[in-house]
């Protein structure tokens, strides 16, 4: 039996403690052996609560641990690249939270770090591993909804805590980087292409300076994608995938609970009452566990990581172009990022 991948976690972020670490611990392919924080007491508290053997009072100590194979980096956005680079230099494989960087140029530095160290580095878009998305793409490819023409997504929540990293502009806060990246990456994945040009608009919080509402339009070679995201409105998410002959609806597209069954609605478009809708049950899956499984397999040489750096950089290029569009008031090309 293959030995499990031994993980260390940089920081005791909420996403790590509540979702990712427990999910990794449920994977037979993974083992979480250490957690580090700049506050040793915080690291020890997290380690005790989660049954993690070792706690460190600095990130450097964790990276120096020879019994750690891979690092999960859920630090604030502006620390994603520097600490992922340092982890790679220490010979650790890296799973870094989204967004991989603050800009595409910044993300490109990780390619050199990966290749120099000979390690795996991936962006933690767990949604790419959830079976509901693979079922949706299979339906699209089957031709059942005709030619794919439009993907439209929404993702929102309400958080206005000044201490929340999402509300710190200097740390890469804001709703476009935080959740706008989800409909962007999944529309690229569904079309299997990059948008030629994009246009976007933002509304900023007058006190924090971060974008609290964002919307964008992406023009692909064969269709379009639209999205709207919010950080100070009602908690909600939906995705519609529309073709020339039908549509697919994902009810909980981005953060389905691991213990909650998911389903797709496939509509043949016969009327607006939904009499032509078929419900496809997908089941309950923890996408964070699936992500850990896929990453561990890639480290063993069994297939690629779920979201490689090249894909992460392309996603950041779209986000960069949307930010440029907000300033210029014009369509912008991600190729210029």
Secondary structure as GFF3:
##gff-version 3
##sequence-region A 1 337
A	DSSP	beta_strand	5	10	.	.	.	ID=ss1
A	DSSP	alpha_helix	14	15	.	.	.	ID=ss2
A	DSSP	pi_helix	16	20	.	.	.	ID=ss3
A	DSSP	alpha_helix	21	25	.	.	.	ID=ss4
A	DSSP	beta_strand	30	36	.	.	.	ID=ss5
A	DSSP	alpha_helix	40	50	.	.	.	ID=ss6
A	DSSP	beta_strand	54	56	.	.	.	ID=ss7
A	DSSP	alpha_helix	59	63	.	.	.	ID=ss8
A	DSSP	beta_strand	70	73	.	.	.	ID=ss9
A	DSSP	three_ten_helix	77	79	.	.	.	ID=ss10
A	DSSP	alpha_helix	80	89	.	.	.	ID=ss11
A	DSSP	beta_strand	93	97	.	.	.	ID=ss12
A	DSSP	alpha_helix	104	117	.	.	.	ID=ss13
A	DSSP	beta_strand	121	124	.	.	.	ID=ss14
A	DSSP	three_ten_helix	126	129	.	.	.	ID=ss15
A	DSSP	alpha_helix	131	142	.	.	.	ID=ss16
A	DSSP	beta_strand	148	158	.	.	.	ID=ss17
A	DSSP	three_ten_helix	165	167	.	.	.	ID=ss18
A	DSSP	three_ten_helix	169	171	.	.	.	ID=ss19
A	DSSP	alpha_helix	175	175	.	.	.	ID=ss20
A	DSSP	pi_helix	176	180	.	.	.	ID=ss21
A	DSSP	alpha_helix	181	191	.	.	.	ID=ss22
A	DSSP	beta_strand	197	204	.	.	.	ID=ss23
A	DSSP	beta_strand	211	219	.	.	.	ID=ss24
A	DSSP	beta_strand	224	230	.	.	.	ID=ss25
A	DSSP	beta_strand	232	243	.	.	.	ID=ss26
A	DSSP	beta_strand	247	250	.	.	.	ID=ss27
A	DSSP	beta_strand	262	267	.	.	.	ID=ss28
A	DSSP	beta_strand	277	283	.	.	.	ID=ss29
A	DSSP	alpha_helix	287	299	.	.	.	ID=ss30
A	DSSP	alpha_helix	309	328	.	.	.	ID=ss31
A	DSSP	three_ten_helix	334	336	.	.	.	ID=ss32
###
